[in-house]
Amino acid sequence: MFEKSAPTPLVPIHDELLEEKNIKLFLKREDLIDPDISGNKWRKLKYNLIKAKEQDKEIILTFGGAYSNHIAATAAAAKRFGFQAIGVIRGEELNENSNPTLQKAHEDGMQLLFVSRADYMFRTSPHWLTMHQQEYSAFIIPEGGSNHLALQGVKEILSEIDTPFDYITCPVGTGGTLAGLASGLQAHQKALGFASLAGEDYLEKLVGQLLAPEFHERQAIVHDYDFGGYAKHTPKLIEFIQNFYDQHGIPLDPIYTGKMMYGLFDQIKKGKIEEGKTIVAVHTGGLQGIAGFNEQYGLNLRTI
């Protein structure tokens, strides 16, 4: 019921910089996994939805910000697999028409509960969670879908990669994708996460809570490419995203994957990644709002 149709493509990226540094780079096109439940969101939701079915839960309750891909994906998944969905959204001044992400979630039937930023800080509080669980009799999925069930799904990405590699990279928002990848690596491999938001100690703590101690050394987070914080950007980032699309025909988003790829190329350019290595970069999706990105950032991207 929750299985996808086929492995997502592993696409080689050709670039003068990569040739100069003798580095092989592949992009794991998780953005092509599903048109509505995009990328790592499918992976992280899969075992959570299976567990909800096992517990005979009818309602899924989760948390997210105004531009949360997780909120949109959870709404789409709930609609498809027969759940009701409730999204607790950070920002009491918002409504279901505030942006395309919230509009899509609302159209897919998700009930949106807007709370103040102060109240949203309690989203991991056991008392707050128990209160919501009792009120709605819901199966609760944390912000970003990042829990130990999510790690099971993310780890399955590795089983689809038949090319030997040294590094695997992903954007980092709530830590689940990075932790899931690191948990399946061999000792000589390393997962590099590129932070999409400011918060050095905060993100390390999130990943550390999810990841078994024996895998901590198999991952690291790079904090130099958040471009001012979550959903922040600069003209340099937007220019990179457009140039990458023009050269490779692959769209990136300015919130997650654009920052990862910009950071990865910059790390390669500066010699932070050794020559002769093979890298797999995970394209985590997030392109449902591509029309909005084009309009907001002056981009000219399209999906397949």
C-alpha positions in Angstrom: 0.0 0.0 0.0 2.8 2.4 0.9 5.3 1.2 -1.6 6.5 3.4 -4.4 6.7 2.1 -8.0 10.4 2.0 -8.7 13.8 3.3 -7.6 14.5 7.0 -8.2 17.2 7.8 -10.8 20.8 8.3 -10.0 22.0 11.0 -12.4 25.6 11.8 -13.1 26.5 15.5 -13.0 29.1 16.8 -15.4 30.9 20.1 -14.7 34.3 21.6 -15.4 35.0 22.0 -11.6 34.3 18.3 -11.0 36.6 17.3 -13.9 39.3 19.6 -12.6 39.1 18.1 -9.1 38.7 14.5 -10.4 35.4 14.2 -8.4 32.4 12.1 -9.5 29.0 13.5 -8.5 25.6 11.9 -8.8 22.3 13.3 -7.9 19.7 10.9 -6.4 16.5 12.3 -7.9 14.2 11.8 -4.9 12.2 14.7 -6.2 10.8 12.3 -8.8 9.5 9.8 -6.2 6.0 11.1 -6.3 4.3 14.3 -7.6 2.6 15.2 -4.3 4.5 13.3 -1.6 7.9 14.5 -2.7 11.4 13.3 -2.0 12.5 12.6 1.6 8.9 13.2 2.8 7.7 10.0 1.2 10.6 8.2 2.9 10.0 9.7 6.3 6.2 9.3 6.3 6.1 5.7 5.1 6.7 3.8 8.3 4.8 6.4 10.3 1.7 5.8 8.2 2.2 2.0 8.5 2.3 2.4 12.3 -0.8 4.6 12.3 -2.7 2.0 10.4 -1.5 -0.7 12.8 -2.9 1.3 15.6 -6.2 1.9 13.8 -5.7 5.7 14.0 -7.9 7.8 11.7 -6.2 11.1 12.3 -2.7 12.2 11.7 -1.5 15.3 13.6 1.8 17.0 12.8 3.6 20.3 13.0 5.3 22.8 10.6 6.1 26.3 9.5 4.3 28.3 6.8 6.5 26.9 4.0 6.8 23.4 5.3 7.2 20.7 2.6 6.4 18.2 5.4 3.0 19.8 6.0 2.1 19.7 2.3 3.3 16.1 1.9 1.5 14.9 5.0 -1.8 16.5 3.8 -1.4 14.7 0.4 -0.5 11.4 2.0 -3.4 11.5 4.4 -5.8 12.2 1.5 -4.4 9.4 -0.6 -4.3 6.7 2.2 -7.5 7.5 3.9 -6.5 9.5 7.0 -7.8 12.8 8.3 -5.0 15.3 8.8 -4.4 18.2 11.2 -1.4 20.5 10.8 -0.3 22.7 13.7 1.2 25.7 12.0 3.7 28.2 13.5 2.4 31.8 13.1 -1.0 32.9 14.4 -1.1 35.7 11.8 -1.3 33.2 9.0 -4.2 31.6 7.3 -4.9 28.9 4.7 -4.4 31.4 1.9 -1.0 32.8 3.1 1.1 30.9 0.5 0.9 28.1 -2.1 2.1 25.5 0.5 -0.7 26.1 3.0 -3.3 26.5 0.2 -2.3 23.1 -1.2 -2.5 21.5 2.3 -5.9 23.0 2.9 -7.2 21.9 -0.5 -6.0 18.3 0.3 -8.3 18.4 3.4 -5.8 19.2 6.1 -7.3 21.1 9.1 -4.8 23.9 9.8 -4.4 25.1 13.4 -2.4 28.4 13.6 -0.6 29.0 16.9 1.7 31.7 18.2 5.4 31.3 17.9 5.6 31.1 21.6 3.1 28.3 21.8 4.8 26.5 18.9 8.0 26.1 21.0 6.1 23.5 23.1 5.7 21.2 20.1 8.0 18.6 21.7 6.7 19.0 25.2 5.3 15.7 26.5 2.4 17.5 28.2 1.5 19.4 25.0 1.7 16.3 22.9 -0.4 14.3 25.3 -3.0 17.0 25.3 -3.3 17.0 21.5 -3.3 13.2 21.3 -6.1 13.0 23.8 -8.1 15.8 22.2 -8.0 14.4 18.7 -7.2 10.7 19.3 -4.5 11.2 16.7 -1.3 9.6 15.6 1.3 12.3 16.1 4.2 12.8 13.7 6.9 15.4 14.8 7.9 18.4 12.9 9.5 17.5 9.6 8.5 13.8 10.1 11.8 13.2 11.8 11.6 10.3 14.3 13.0 6.8 14.5 10.3 5.5 12.1 11.5 8.0 9.6 15.0 6.7 9.8 13.8 3.3 8.5 12.4 4.9 5.4 15.3 7.2 4.7 17.8 4.3 5.1 16.1 2.6 2.1 17.5 5.2 -0.2 20.9 3.6 0.2 19.6 0.2 -1.0 18.8 1.8 -4.3 22.4 3.1 -4.9 24.5 0.6 -6.7 27.4 3.0 -7.3 30.2 2.9 -4.7 30.6 6.3 -3.1 32.6 8.1 -0.4 30.1 10.9 0.6 26.4 11.2 0.6 24.9 14.7 1.1 21.5 16.1 1.9 19.9 19.4 3.2 19.2 19.5 6.9 16.1 21.0 8.5 15.0 18.7 11.3 17.8 16.1 11.0 15.8 13.0 10.1 17.2 12.5 6.6 20.8 13.0 7.6 20.4 10.6 10.6 18.7 8.0 8.4 21.4 8.1 5.8 24.2 8.0 8.4 22.6 5.0 10.1 23.1 2.9 7.0 26.6 3.8 6.0 29.7 1.7 6.0 32.7 2.8 8.1 34.6 4.4 5.2 31.6 6.5 4.1 30.3 9.8 5.5 27.0 11.7 5.3 27.3 15.5 5.0 24.3 17.6 5.8 24.0 21.2 4.6 22.1 23.3 7.1 19.1 25.1 5.7 18.7 27.3 8.7 20.8 28.9 11.4 21.4 26.9 14.5 24.6 25.1 14.9 24.2 23.4 18.2 20.4 23.0 17.7 20.8 20.9 14.5 23.6 18.7 16.0 21.3 18.0 19.0 18.4 17.0 16.8 20.6 14.5 14.8 22.2 13.2 18.0 18.9 12.4 19.5 17.9 10.3 16.5 21.2 8.6 15.7 22.7 5.7 17.6 26.1 6.7 19.1 28.1 4.3 16.9 27.0 6.2 13.9 27.7 9.8 15.1 31.2 9.9 13.5 29.6 9.0 10.1 27.9 12.3 9.7 28.7 16.0 9.9 26.7 19.2 9.4 28.1 22.1 7.3 26.8 25.5 8.6 28.2 28.0 6.1 25.4 28.1 3.5 22.1 28.9 5.2 22.1 32.3 3.5 20.8 34.1 6.6 18.4 31.5 7.9 15.4 29.4 7.0 13.8 30.4 3.7 16.3 33.3 3.4 18.3 33.8 0.3 20.7 36.1 -1.6 21.0 37.0 -5.3 24.0 34.8 -5.4 22.0 31.7 -4.4 19.2 32.5 -6.9 21.8 33.0 -9.7 23.3 29.6 -8.8 19.9 27.8 -8.9 19.1 29.3 -12.3 22.6 28.5 -13.7 22.4 24.9 -12.4 19.0 24.4 -14.1 20.3 25.9 -17.4 23.3 23.6 -17.4 21.8 20.4 -16.1 18.0 20.7 -16.6 17.4 19.9 -12.9 15.4 22.3 -10.8 16.5 23.1 -7.2 14.5 25.0 -4.6 15.9 28.0 -2.7 15.0 26.7 0.8 16.8 23.3 0.9 18.3 21.7 -2.2 19.6 25.0 -3.7 21.6 25.7 -0.5 23.0 22.1 -0.5 24.2 22.1 -4.0 25.7 25.6 -3.7 27.5 24.6 -0.6 28.7 21.3 -2.1 30.2 23.0 -5.1 31.8 25.6 -2.9 33.3 23.0 -0.6 34.7 21.2 -3.7 36.1 24.4 -5.1 37.8 25.2 -1.8 39.3 21.7 -1.5 37.3 20.8 1.5 36.4 17.5 -0.2 39.4 15.5 -1.3 40.1 15.0 -5.0 39.2 11.6 -6.5 36.1 11.1 -4.3 32.7 10.0 -5.4 29.7 11.9 -4.0 25.9 11.2 -4.1 23.8 14.2 -3.4 20.2 13.5 -2.4 17.7 15.8 -4.1 15.0 15.9 -1.4 12.3 17.4 -3.5 10.2 20.3 -2.3 9.3 21.5 -5.8 5.5 21.5 -5.5 5.6 25.2 -5.2 7.9 25.8 -8.2 5.5 28.2 -9.9 5.6 30.3 -6.7 9.4 30.1 -6.6 9.6 31.3 -10.2 7.4 34.3 -9.4 8.9 35.2 -6.1 12.6 34.8 -6.9 12.5 35.6 -10.7 13.5 32.1 -11.6 12.7 30.2 -14.8 12.4 26.6 -13.7 10.1 23.8 -14.6 9.7 20.2 -13.4 9.5 17.1 -15.7 
